[in-house]
Amino acid sequence: MRLWIIIAAMVLLSPLTVYGATYEKDIKPIMASKCLVCHDKDAPTLEEFDKDKEKYKKIMKGPKMENYKNIMMFINGSDAGAMMRRLDDGKNTKDGKPGNMHQYLGSADDERKKNFDVFKKWISSWNLKKKAELSDGELKAITAPEK
Ligand code: HEC
């Protein structure tokens, strides 16, 4: 009897594991409630931001990440790996400290952990390397699907 319950649960839960996380379904809502206050469309582009980081830091504006195309720059694009370095919980960083955007993932430990896990699952190849250090294979292993 108990076996049937386990099998039924596996069948019901399988879409979650098969389809994983997507930008539209899982990441967009987290970005909207936790990150866009400072990374919305009125924020500087990555290019503008890089020209005058100090100015934007003072007014608490990070580069814009308001849509899929712009967020991907920080994952597998021109600033690949930046998202992972900033969001890491400290388990992969050299100094053991979380990335400086980790704090914004939630107002308490359990919420931060939950949202961090969603990001990790979505990106799937989690490493903190800079763009130049990432191999083609490592770049391809980054999934981060839009839909
Ligand atoms: C209170 C404002 C604020 C919030 C909220 C915030 N950020 Fe940031 N973010 C910044 C600022 C300012 C910078 C640039 C300064 C710096 O590099 O630390 C930045 C930098 C970044 C960078 C690095 C960009 C680069 O060019 O290397 C990433 C990635 C990032 N944020 C992701 C996020 C994510 C994801 C969230 C939500 C979980 C978030 N941020 C929430 C203000 C914020």
Backbone and ligand atoms as CSV (ligand in chain L), in Angstrom:
chain,resi,resn,atom,element,x,y,z
A,1,MET,N,N,0.828,-1.207,0.000
A,1,MET,CA,C,0.000,0.000,0.000
A,1,MET,C,C,0.864,1.258,0.000
A,2,ARG,N,N,1.846,1.265,0.912
A,2,ARG,CA,C,2.678,2.456,1.017
A,2,ARG,C,C,3.472,2.722,-0.275
A,3,LEU,N,N,3.836,1.616,-0.947
A,3,LEU,CA,C,4.589,1.739,-2.199
A,3,LEU,C,C,3.803,2.548,-3.228
A,4,TRP,N,N,2.469,2.303,-3.275
A,4,TRP,CA,C,1.641,3.029,-4.248
A,4,TRP,C,C,1.656,4.522,-3.963
A,5,ILE,N,N,1.668,4.845,-2.685
A,5,ILE,CA,C,1.699,6.268,-2.327
A,5,ILE,C,C,3.001,6.892,-2.814
A,6,ILE,N,N,4.085,6.147,-2.636
A,6,ILE,CA,C,5.389,6.655,-3.076
A,6,ILE,C,C,5.415,6.807,-4.604
A,7,ILE,N,N,4.896,5.800,-5.299
A,7,ILE,CA,C,4.877,5.874,-6.769
A,7,ILE,C,C,4.009,7.043,-7.236
A,8,ALA,N,N,2.846,7.200,-6.628
A,8,ALA,CA,C,1.952,8.299,-7.009
A,8,ALA,C,C,2.641,9.645,-6.771
A,9,ALA,N,N,3.333,9.764,-5.649
A,9,ALA,CA,C,4.026,11.014,-5.337
A,9,ALA,C,C,5.119,11.292,-6.367
A,10,MET,N,N,5.828,10.228,-6.782
A,10,MET,CA,C,6.904,10.407,-7.764
A,10,MET,C,C,6.350,10.875,-9.104
A,11,VAL,N,N,5.211,10.296,-9.489
A,11,VAL,CA,C,4.604,10.670,-10.771
A,11,VAL,C,C,4.157,12.139,-10.718
A,12,LEU,N,N,3.539,12.506,-9.610
A,12,LEU,CA,C,3.040,13.878,-9.484
A,12,LEU,C,C,4.169,14.905,-9.422
A,13,LEU,N,N,5.264,14.536,-8.804
A,13,LEU,CA,C,6.360,15.491,-8.625
A,13,LEU,C,C,7.346,15.526,-9.797
A,14,SER,N,N,7.248,14.521,-10.686
A,14,SER,CA,C,8.266,14.435,-11.732
A,14,SER,C,C,8.373,15.671,-12.638
A,15,PRO,N,N,7.249,16.345,-12.991
A,15,PRO,CA,C,7.425,17.533,-13.855
A,15,PRO,C,C,8.375,18.560,-13.246
A,16,LEU,N,N,8.380,18.658,-11.929
A,16,LEU,CA,C,9.265,19.623,-11.268
A,16,LEU,C,C,10.732,19.310,-11.545
A,17,THR,N,N,11.058,18.028,-11.477
A,17,THR,CA,C,12.461,17.677,-11.674
A,17,THR,C,C,12.824,17.642,-13.152
A,18,VAL,N,N,11.848,17.259,-13.997
A,18,VAL,CA,C,12.151,17.164,-15.426
A,18,VAL,C,C,12.326,18.556,-16.026
A,19,TYR,N,N,11.404,19.473,-15.710
A,19,TYR,CA,C,11.448,20.775,-16.374
A,19,TYR,C,C,12.320,21.805,-15.664
A,20,GLY,N,N,12.623,21.560,-14.393
A,20,GLY,CA,C,13.491,22.484,-13.683
A,20,GLY,C,C,12.923,23.882,-13.573
A,21,ALA,N,N,13.794,24.837,-13.333
A,21,ALA,CA,C,13.352,26.213,-13.129
A,21,ALA,C,C,13.491,26.999,-14.435
A,22,THR,N,N,12.604,27.959,-14.632
A,22,THR,CA,C,12.715,28.840,-15.801
A,22,THR,C,C,12.713,30.296,-15.342
A,23,TYR,N,N,13.198,31.165,-16.238
A,23,TYR,CA,C,13.194,32.592,-15.939
A,23,TYR,C,C,11.762,33.092,-15.720
A,24,GLU,N,N,10.884,32.782,-16.692
A,24,GLU,CA,C,9.514,33.297,-16.626
A,24,GLU,C,C,8.780,32.850,-15.368
A,25,LYS,N,N,8.934,31.582,-15.032
A,25,LYS,CA,C,8.149,31.015,-13.944
A,25,LYS,C,C,8.784,31.289,-12.573
A,26,ASP,N,N,10.095,31.161,-12.472
A,26,ASP,CA,C,10.719,31.157,-11.145
A,26,ASP,C,C,11.596,32.372,-10.845
A,27,ILE,N,N,12.357,32.829,-11.829
A,27,ILE,CA,C,13.341,33.878,-11.552
A,27,ILE,C,C,12.725,35.276,-11.603
A,28,LYS,N,N,11.866,35.504,-12.603
A,28,LYS,CA,C,11.245,36.828,-12.755
A,28,LYS,C,C,10.556,37.312,-11.472
A,29,PRO,N,N,9.759,36.457,-10.820
A,29,PRO,CA,C,9.120,36.929,-9.577
A,29,PRO,C,C,10.127,37.266,-8.470
A,30,ILE,N,N,11.216,36.514,-8.375
A,30,ILE,CA,C,12.222,36.830,-7.345
A,30,ILE,C,C,12.893,38.149,-7.695
A,31,MET,N,N,13.276,38.310,-8.954
A,31,MET,CA,C,13.907,39.563,-9.388
A,31,MET,C,C,12.983,40.738,-9.083
A,32,ALA,N,N,11.700,40.576,-9.417
A,32,ALA,CA,C,10.750,41.681,-9.235
A,32,ALA,C,C,10.626,42.077,-7.769
A,33,SER,N,N,10.574,41.099,-6.880
A,33,SER,CA,C,10.338,41.469,-5.483
A,33,SER,C,C,11.625,41.756,-4.712
A,34,LYS,N,N,12.777,41.250,-5.173
A,34,LYS,CA,C,13.998,41.399,-4.372
A,34,LYS,C,C,15.084,42.262,-5.009
A,35,CYS,N,N,15.101,42.368,-6.318
A,35,CYS,CA,C,16.280,42.954,-6.972
A,35,CYS,C,C,15.990,44.201,-7.800
A,36,LEU,N,N,14.799,44.271,-8.385
A,36,LEU,CA,C,14.583,45.345,-9.365
A,36,LEU,C,C,14.518,46.744,-8.760
A,37,VAL,N,N,14.285,46.852,-7.456
A,37,VAL,CA,C,14.348,48.207,-6.854
A,37,VAL,C,C,15.635,48.911,-7.289
A,38,CYS,N,N,16.698,48.153,-7.407
A,38,CYS,CA,C,17.996,48.755,-7.749
A,38,CYS,C,C,18.482,48.367,-9.149
A,39,HIS,N,N,17.830,47.421,-9.799
A,39,HIS,CA,C,18.313,46.931,-11.105
A,39,HIS,C,C,17.225,47.015,-12.176
A,40,ASP,N,N,16.305,47.985,-12.040
A,40,ASP,CA,C,15.175,48.075,-12.962
A,40,ASP,C,C,15.573,48.767,-14.263
A,41,LYS,N,N,14.585,48.998,-15.119
A,41,LYS,CA,C,14.890,49.597,-16.426
A,41,LYS,C,C,15.400,51.032,-16.333
A,42,ASP,N,N,15.145,51.702,-15.213
A,42,ASP,CA,C,15.689,53.057,-15.067
A,42,ASP,C,C,17.138,53.039,-14.548
A,43,ALA,N,N,17.651,51.848,-14.272
A,43,ALA,CA,C,19.048,51.714,-13.833
A,43,ALA,C,C,19.957,51.809,-15.058
A,44,PRO,N,N,21.263,52.045,-14.859
A,44,PRO,CA,C,22.168,52.160,-16.010
A,44,PRO,C,C,22.342,50.827,-16.746
A,45,THR,N,N,22.692,50.895,-18.019
A,45,THR,CA,C,23.067,49.664,-18.728
A,45,THR,C,C,24.422,49.227,-18.160
A,46,LEU,N,N,24.812,48.001,-18.435
A,46,LEU,CA,C,26.094,47.511,-17.922
A,46,LEU,C,C,27.237,48.403,-18.416
A,47,GLU,N,N,27.138,48.849,-19.665
A,47,GLU,CA,C,28.167,49.714,-20.248
A,47,GLU,C,C,28.259,51.048,-19.497
A,48,GLU,N,N,27.098,51.676,-19.274
A,48,GLU,CA,C,27.075,52.954,-18.535
A,48,GLU,C,C,27.598,52.755,-17.115
A,49,PHE,N,N,27.157,51.657,-16.523
A,49,PHE,CA,C,27.553,51.361,-15.147
A,49,PHE,C,C,29.071,51.214,-15.039
A,50,ASP,N,N,29.666,50.467,-15.973
A,50,ASP,CA,C,31.108,50.225,-15.931
A,50,ASP,C,C,31.922,51.513,-16.092
A,51,LYS,N,N,31.338,52.504,-16.773
A,51,LYS,CA,C,32.054,53.770,-16.973
A,51,LYS,C,C,32.136,54.588,-15.699
A,52,ASP,N,N,31.131,54.468,-14.825
A,52,ASP,CA,C,31.113,55.309,-13.622
A,52,ASP,C,C,30.514,54.563,-12.426
A,53,LYS,N,N,31.185,53.463,-12.055
A,53,LYS,CA,C,30.677,52.616,-10.974
A,53,LYS,C,C,30.426,53.386,-9.689
A,54,GLU,N,N,31.368,54.280,-9.327
A,54,GLU,CA,C,31.263,54.979,-8.045
A,54,GLU,C,C,29.992,55.813,-7.963
A,55,LYS,N,N,29.682,56.484,-9.068
A,55,LYS,CA,C,28.478,57.316,-9.107
A,55,LYS,C,C,27.231,56.454,-8.841
A,56,TYR,N,N,27.150,55.308,-9.525
A,56,TYR,CA,C,25.951,54.484,-9.386
A,56,TYR,C,C,25.892,53.781,-8.036
A,57,LYS,N,N,27.037,53.428,-7.487
A,57,LYS,CA,C,27.044,52.804,-6.152
A,57,LYS,C,C,26.467,53.775,-5.126
A,58,LYS,N,N,26.842,55.050,-5.268
A,58,LYS,CA,C,26.367,56.067,-4.315
A,58,LYS,C,C,24.859,56.200,-4.340
A,59,ILE,N,N,24.272,56.101,-5.534
A,59,ILE,CA,C,22.812,56.240,-5.602
A,59,ILE,C,C,22.116,54.873,-5.578
A,60,MET,N,N,22.875,53.830,-5.183
A,60,MET,CA,C,22.316,52.480,-5.039
A,60,MET,C,C,21.659,51.960,-6.309
A,61,LYS,N,N,22.337,52.175,-7.423
A,61,LYS,CA,C,21.824,51.601,-8.671
A,61,LYS,C,C,22.857,50.638,-9.233
A,62,GLY,N,N,22.424,49.404,-9.452
A,62,GLY,CA,C,23.285,48.434,-10.116
A,62,GLY,C,C,22.871,48.363,-11.573
A,63,PRO,N,N,23.634,47.708,-12.425
A,63,PRO,CA,C,23.261,47.619,-13.835
A,63,PRO,C,C,21.897,46.969,-14.036
A,64,LYS,N,N,21.201,47.381,-15.101
A,64,LYS,CA,C,19.831,46.906,-15.289
A,64,LYS,C,C,19.747,45.422,-15.632
A,65,MET,N,N,18.775,44.782,-15.030
A,65,MET,CA,C,18.566,43.333,-15.216
A,65,MET,C,C,17.072,43.068,-15.303
A,66,GLU,N,N,16.367,43.992,-15.998
A,66,GLU,CA,C,14.908,43.935,-15.922
A,66,GLU,C,C,14.287,42.929,-16.872
A,67,ASN,N,N,15.079,42.337,-17.766
A,67,ASN,CA,C,14.495,41.323,-18.649
A,67,ASN,C,C,15.505,40.186,-18.871
A,68,TYR,N,N,15.063,39.170,-19.590
A,68,TYR,CA,C,15.882,37.969,-19.762
A,68,TYR,C,C,17.218,38.283,-20.427
A,69,LYS,N,N,17.158,39.091,-21.485
A,69,LYS,CA,C,18.376,39.392,-22.241
A,69,LYS,C,C,19.408,40.075,-21.332
A,70,ASN,N,N,18.962,41.038,-20.565
A,70,ASN,CA,C,19.905,41.779,-19.720
A,70,ASN,C,C,20.432,40.945,-18.550
A,71,ILE,N,N,19.604,40.104,-17.981
A,71,ILE,CA,C,20.082,39.287,-16.849
A,71,ILE,C,C,21.120,38.268,-17.345
A,72,MET,N,N,20.956,37.794,-18.582
A,72,MET,CA,C,21.870,36.762,-19.084
A,72,MET,C,C,23.304,37.274,-19.281
A,73,MET,N,N,23.457,38.603,-19.427
A,73,MET,CA,C,24.816,39.161,-19.539
A,73,MET,C,C,25.663,38.788,-18.333
A,74,PHE,N,N,25.005,38.675,-17.168
A,74,PHE,CA,C,25.709,38.404,-15.910
A,74,PHE,C,C,25.825,36.908,-15.628
A,75,ILE,N,N,25.277,36.111,-16.527
A,75,ILE,CA,C,25.293,34.660,-16.316
A,75,ILE,C,C,26.213,33.988,-17.340
A,76,ASN,N,N,25.917,34.177,-18.635
A,76,ASN,CA,C,26.821,33.580,-19.637
A,76,ASN,C,C,27.241,34.586,-20.710
A,77,GLY,N,N,26.972,35.876,-20.473
A,77,GLY,CA,C,27.286,36.898,-21.470
A,77,GLY,C,C,28.573,37.642,-21.186
A,78,SER,N,N,28.562,38.957,-21.480
A,78,SER,CA,C,29.812,39.718,-21.393
A,78,SER,C,C,30.383,39.775,-19.972
A,79,ASP,N,N,29.525,39.636,-18.957
A,79,ASP,CA,C,30.017,39.628,-17.570
A,79,ASP,C,C,29.677,38.272,-16.927
A,80,ALA,N,N,29.967,37.211,-17.692
A,80,ALA,CA,C,29.592,35.854,-17.268
A,80,ALA,C,C,30.100,35.533,-15.862
A,81,GLY,N,N,29.263,34.862,-15.093
A,81,GLY,CA,C,29.658,34.434,-13.753
A,81,GLY,C,C,29.409,35.477,-12.674
A,82,ALA,N,N,29.125,36.740,-13.078
A,82,ALA,CA,C,28.930,37.791,-12.067
A,82,ALA,C,C,27.752,37.450,-11.151
A,83,MET,N,N,26.686,36.910,-11.745
A,83,MET,CA,C,25.507,36.558,-10.947
A,83,MET,C,C,25.878,35.521,-9.886
A,84,MET,N,N,26.664,34.528,-10.271
A,84,MET,CA,C,27.033,33.469,-9.339
A,84,MET,C,C,27.958,34.024,-8.241
A,85,ARG,N,N,28.907,34.861,-8.651
A,85,ARG,CA,C,29.829,35.417,-7.641
A,85,ARG,C,C,29.088,36.279,-6.639
A,86,ARG,N,N,28.110,37.061,-7.100
A,86,ARG,CA,C,27.400,37.966,-6.201
A,86,ARG,C,C,26.374,37.270,-5.324
A,87,LEU,N,N,25.804,36.178,-5.855
A,87,LEU,CA,C,24.720,35.523,-5.103
A,87,LEU,C,C,25.184,34.354,-4.250
A,88,ASP,N,N,26.420,33.910,-4.420
A,88,ASP,CA,C,26.856,32.700,-3.714
A,88,ASP,C,C,26.675,32.848,-2.198
A,89,ASP,N,N,26.379,31.721,-1.540
A,89,ASP,CA,C,26.116,31.752,-0.094
A,89,ASP,C,C,27.396,31.670,0.735
A,90,GLY,N,N,28.558,31.606,0.071
A,90,GLY,CA,C,29.827,31.552,0.799
A,90,GLY,C,C,30.467,30.177,0.746
A,91,LYS,N,N,29.719,29.182,0.214
A,91,LYS,CA,C,30.274,27.820,0.151
A,91,LYS,C,C,31.290,27.683,-0.972
A,92,ASN,N,N,31.221,28.570,-1.973
A,92,ASN,CA,C,32.138,28.465,-3.119
A,92,ASN,C,C,33.120,29.624,-3.202
A,93,THR,N,N,33.002,30.596,-2.307
A,93,THR,CA,C,33.890,31.754,-2.382
A,93,THR,C,C,35.211,31.455,-1.666
A,94,LYS,N,N,36.270,32.152,-2.085
A,94,LYS,CA,C,37.593,31.889,-1.506
A,94,LYS,C,C,37.640,32.261,-0.030
A,95,ASP,N,N,37.014,33.397,0.318
A,95,ASP,CA,C,37.079,33.851,1.714
A,95,ASP,C,C,35.943,33.296,2.574
A,96,GLY,N,N,35.078,32.458,1.972
A,96,GLY,CA,C,33.987,31.876,2.745
A,96,GLY,C,C,32.853,32.839,3.065
A,97,LYS,N,N,32.937,34.053,2.496
A,97,LYS,CA,C,31.856,35.025,2.731
A,97,LYS,C,C,30.870,34.985,1.571
A,98,PRO,N,N,29.581,35.203,1.866
A,98,PRO,CA,C,28.616,35.229,0.761
A,98,PRO,C,C,28.892,36.399,-0.182
A,99,GLY,N,N,28.479,36.270,-1.444
A,99,GLY,CA,C,28.554,37.389,-2.378
A,99,GLY,C,C,27.717,38.551,-1.850
A,100,ASN,N,N,28.055,39.788,-2.274
A,100,ASN,CA,C,27.398,40.934,-1.624
A,100,ASN,C,C,25.936,41.146,-2.030
A,101,MET,N,N,25.393,40.378,-2.994
A,101,MET,CA,C,23.971,40.482,-3.316
A,101,MET,C,C,23.153,39.362,-2.657
A,102,HIS,N,N,23.843,38.413,-2.019
A,102,HIS,CA,C,23.153,37.290,-1.366
A,102,HIS,C,C,22.129,37.795,-0.336
A,103,GLN,N,N,22.523,38.831,0.398
A,103,GLN,CA,C,21.646,39.379,1.453
A,103,GLN,C,C,20.261,39.774,0.931
A,104,TYR,N,N,20.197,40.185,-0.362
A,104,TYR,CA,C,18.919,40.661,-0.882
A,104,TYR,C,C,17.978,39.538,-1.291
A,105,LEU,N,N,18.447,38.297,-1.235
A,105,LEU,CA,C,17.603,37.172,-1.648
A,105,LEU,C,C,16.411,36.958,-0.723
A,106,GLY,N,N,16.468,37.511,0.480
A,106,GLY,CA,C,15.346,37.348,1.387
A,106,GLY,C,C,15.593,38.079,2.676
A,107,SER,N,N,14.552,38.202,3.479
A,107,SER,CA,C,14.706,38.938,4.732
A,107,SER,C,C,15.122,38.023,5.885
A,108,ALA,N,N,15.055,36.718,5.674
A,108,ALA,CA,C,15.493,35.775,6.708
A,108,ALA,C,C,16.244,34.618,6.047
A,109,ASP,N,N,17.013,33.886,6.861
A,109,ASP,CA,C,17.840,32.786,6.351
A,109,ASP,C,C,17.082,31.799,5.467
A,110,ASP,N,N,15.881,31.384,5.930
A,110,ASP,CA,C,15.172,30.350,5.165
A,110,ASP,C,C,14.712,30.879,3.805
A,111,GLU,N,N,14.303,32.139,3.757
A,111,GLU,CA,C,13.878,32.716,2.476
A,111,GLU,C,C,15.091,32.885,1.541
A,112,ARG,N,N,16.212,33.326,2.114
A,112,ARG,CA,C,17.427,33.484,1.303
A,112,ARG,C,C,17.852,32.140,0.725
A,113,LYS,N,N,17.798,31.118,1.565
A,113,LYS,CA,C,18.214,29.789,1.112
A,113,LYS,C,C,17.292,29.274,0.015
A,114,LYS,N,N,15.999,29.460,0.217
A,114,LYS,CA,C,15.013,28.980,-0.757
A,114,LYS,C,C,15.246,29.649,-2.121
A,115,ASN,N,N,15.390,30.967,-2.119
A,115,ASN,CA,C,15.582,31.681,-3.385
A,115,ASN,C,C,16.945,31.387,-4.007
A,116,PHE,N,N,17.944,31.203,-3.159
A,116,PHE,CA,C,19.279,30.845,-3.666
A,116,PHE,C,C,19.217,29.497,-4.385
A,117,ASP,N,N,18.503,28.541,-3.785
A,117,ASP,CA,C,18.372,27.226,-4.409
A,117,ASP,C,C,17.678,27.310,-5.768
A,118,VAL,N,N,16.705,28.220,-5.895
A,118,VAL,CA,C,16.026,28.388,-7.178
A,118,VAL,C,C,17.016,28.898,-8.230
A,119,PHE,N,N,17.824,29.878,-7.871
A,119,PHE,CA,C,18.836,30.394,-8.804
A,119,PHE,C,C,19.821,29.301,-9.222
A,120,LYS,N,N,20.269,28.516,-8.234
A,120,LYS,CA,C,21.250,27.466,-8.535
A,120,LYS,C,C,20.672,26.427,-9.486
A,121,LYS,N,N,19.428,26.055,-9.217
A,121,LYS,CA,C,18.760,25.053,-10.046
A,121,LYS,C,C,18.577,25.600,-11.472
A,122,TRP,N,N,18.226,26.881,-11.561
A,122,TRP,CA,C,17.970,27.495,-12.868
A,122,TRP,C,C,19.256,27.569,-13.708
A,123,ILE,N,N,20.336,28.007,-13.084
A,123,ILE,CA,C,21.603,28.179,-13.802
A,123,ILE,C,C,22.299,26.838,-14.022
A,124,SER,N,N,22.086,25.940,-13.103
A,124,SER,CA,C,22.552,24.539,-13.060
A,124,SER,C,C,24.075,24.323,-13.041
A,125,SER,N,N,24.871,25.059,-13.807
A,125,SER,CA,C,26.319,24.907,-13.649
A,125,SER,C,C,26.803,26.072,-12.805
A,126,TRP,N,N,26.950,25.825,-11.519
A,126,TRP,CA,C,27.257,26.923,-10.597
A,126,TRP,C,C,28.748,26.991,-10.328
A,127,ASN,N,N,29.445,27.926,-10.965
A,127,ASN,CA,C,30.817,28.157,-10.529
A,127,ASN,C,C,31.115,29.647,-10.635
A,128,LEU,N,N,32.117,30.095,-9.895
A,128,LEU,CA,C,32.310,31.531,-9.718
A,128,LEU,C,C,33.400,32.088,-10.631
A,129,LYS,N,N,33.721,31.326,-11.688
A,129,LYS,CA,C,34.798,31.770,-12.569
A,129,LYS,C,C,34.433,33.026,-13.357
A,130,LYS,N,N,35.472,33.780,-13.705
A,130,LYS,CA,C,35.277,34.943,-14.570
A,130,LYS,C,C,35.158,34.463,-16.007
A,131,LYS,N,N,34.625,35.336,-16.838
A,131,LYS,CA,C,34.366,34.962,-18.230
A,131,LYS,C,C,35.587,34.322,-18.904
A,132,ALA,N,N,36.750,34.944,-18.729
A,132,ALA,CA,C,37.954,34.456,-19.407
A,132,ALA,C,C,38.399,33.075,-18.913
A,133,GLU,N,N,37.984,32.719,-17.711
A,133,GLU,CA,C,38.404,31.436,-17.134
A,133,GLU,C,C,37.432,30.306,-17.460
A,134,LEU,N,N,36.251,30.653,-17.964
A,134,LEU,CA,C,35.238,29.633,-18.245
A,134,LEU,C,C,35.537,28.928,-19.567
A,135,SER,N,N,35.546,27.602,-19.532
A,135,SER,CA,C,35.762,26.850,-20.772
A,135,SER,C,C,34.452,26.825,-21.559
A,136,ASP,N,N,34.531,26.463,-22.858
A,136,ASP,CA,C,33.322,26.345,-23.677
A,136,ASP,C,C,32.339,25.370,-23.048
A,137,GLY,N,N,32.879,24.253,-22.540
A,137,GLY,CA,C,32.038,23.238,-21.916
A,137,GLY,C,C,31.312,23.788,-20.700
A,138,GLU,N,N,32.034,24.569,-19.898
A,138,GLU,CA,C,31.408,25.157,-18.697
A,138,GLU,C,C,30.332,26.174,-19.080
A,139,LEU,N,N,30.606,26.946,-20.129
A,139,LEU,CA,C,29.596,27.913,-20.590
A,139,LEU,C,C,28.349,27.199,-21.096
A,140,LYS,N,N,28.583,26.113,-21.837
A,140,LYS,CA,C,27.431,25.372,-22.382
A,140,LYS,C,C,26.620,24.697,-21.289
A,141,ALA,N,N,27.286,24.352,-20.185
A,141,ALA,CA,C,26.589,23.670,-19.089
A,141,ALA,C,C,25.658,24.606,-18.316
A,142,ILE,N,N,25.795,25.910,-18.565
A,142,ILE,CA,C,24.882,26.876,-17.939
A,142,ILE,C,C,23.564,26.810,-18.703
A,143,THR,N,N,22.488,26.427,-18.024
A,143,THR,CA,C,21.226,26.273,-18.751
A,143,THR,C,C,20.398,27.561,-18.721
A,144,ALA,N,N,19.951,27.983,-17.542
A,144,ALA,CA,C,19.178,29.216,-17.363
A,144,ALA,C,C,18.140,29.457,-18.465
A,145,PRO,N,N,17.187,28.532,-18.671
A,145,PRO,CA,C,16.217,28.708,-19.757
A,145,PRO,C,C,15.246,29.863,-19.512
A,146,GLU,N,N,14.789,30.483,-20.618
A,146,GLU,CA,C,13.827,31.583,-20.475
A,146,GLU,C,C,12.447,31.044,-20.113
A,147,LYS,N,N,12.004,30.019,-20.854
A,147,LYS,CA,C,10.634,29.503,-20.616
A,147,LYS,C,C,10.654,28.015,-20.329
L,1,HEC,C1,C,19.634,48.075,-2.573
L,1,HEC,C2,C,19.960,47.998,-3.983
L,1,HEC,C3,C,20.230,46.638,-4.575
L,1,HEC,C4,C,19.479,45.480,-4.474
L,1,HEC,C5,C,18.163,45.271,-3.732
L,1,HEC,C6,C,20.143,44.488,-5.283
L,1,HEC,N1,N,21.264,45.018,-5.849
L,1,HEC,FE1,FE,22.598,44.051,-7.066
L,1,HEC,N2,N,23.781,45.706,-7.104
L,1,HEC,C7,C,23.485,46.926,-6.513
L,1,HEC,C8,C,24.578,47.859,-6.737
L,1,HEC,C9,C,24.643,49.305,-6.246
L,1,HEC,C10,C,25.549,47.148,-7.477
L,1,HEC,C11,C,26.896,47.680,-7.942
L,1,HEC,C12,C,27.828,47.790,-6.784
L,1,HEC,C13,C,28.530,46.533,-6.534
L,1,HEC,O1,O,29.201,46.073,-7.449
L,1,HEC,O2,O,28.408,45.978,-5.435
L,1,HEC,C14,C,25.019,45.800,-7.693
L,1,HEC,C15,C,25.682,44.789,-8.385
L,1,HEC,C16,C,25.113,43.563,-8.726
L,1,HEC,C17,C,25.749,42.588,-9.581
L,1,HEC,C18,C,27.100,42.721,-10.255
L,1,HEC,C19,C,27.012,43.532,-11.507
L,1,HEC,C20,C,28.339,43.676,-12.212
L,1,HEC,O3,O,28.447,44.523,-13.095
L,1,HEC,O4,O,29.275,42.933,-11.916
L,1,HEC,C21,C,24.881,41.536,-9.684
L,1,HEC,C22,C,25.074,40.272,-10.484
L,1,HEC,C23,C,23.721,41.859,-8.875
L,1,HEC,N3,N,23.899,43.099,-8.315
L,1,HEC,C24,C,22.615,41.027,-8.711
L,1,HEC,C25,C,21.558,41.309,-7.838
L,1,HEC,C26,C,20.461,40.382,-7.588
L,1,HEC,C27,C,20.254,39.041,-8.265
L,1,HEC,C28,C,19.658,40.973,-6.639
L,1,HEC,C29,C,18.441,40.408,-5.981
L,1,HEC,C30,C,18.592,39.158,-5.275
L,1,HEC,C31,C,20.249,42.277,-6.334
L,1,HEC,N4,N,21.384,42.429,-7.087
L,1,HEC,C32,C,19.697,43.185,-5.449
L,1,HEC,C33,C,22.345,47.229,-5.811
L,1,HEC,C34,C,21.367,46.331,-5.437
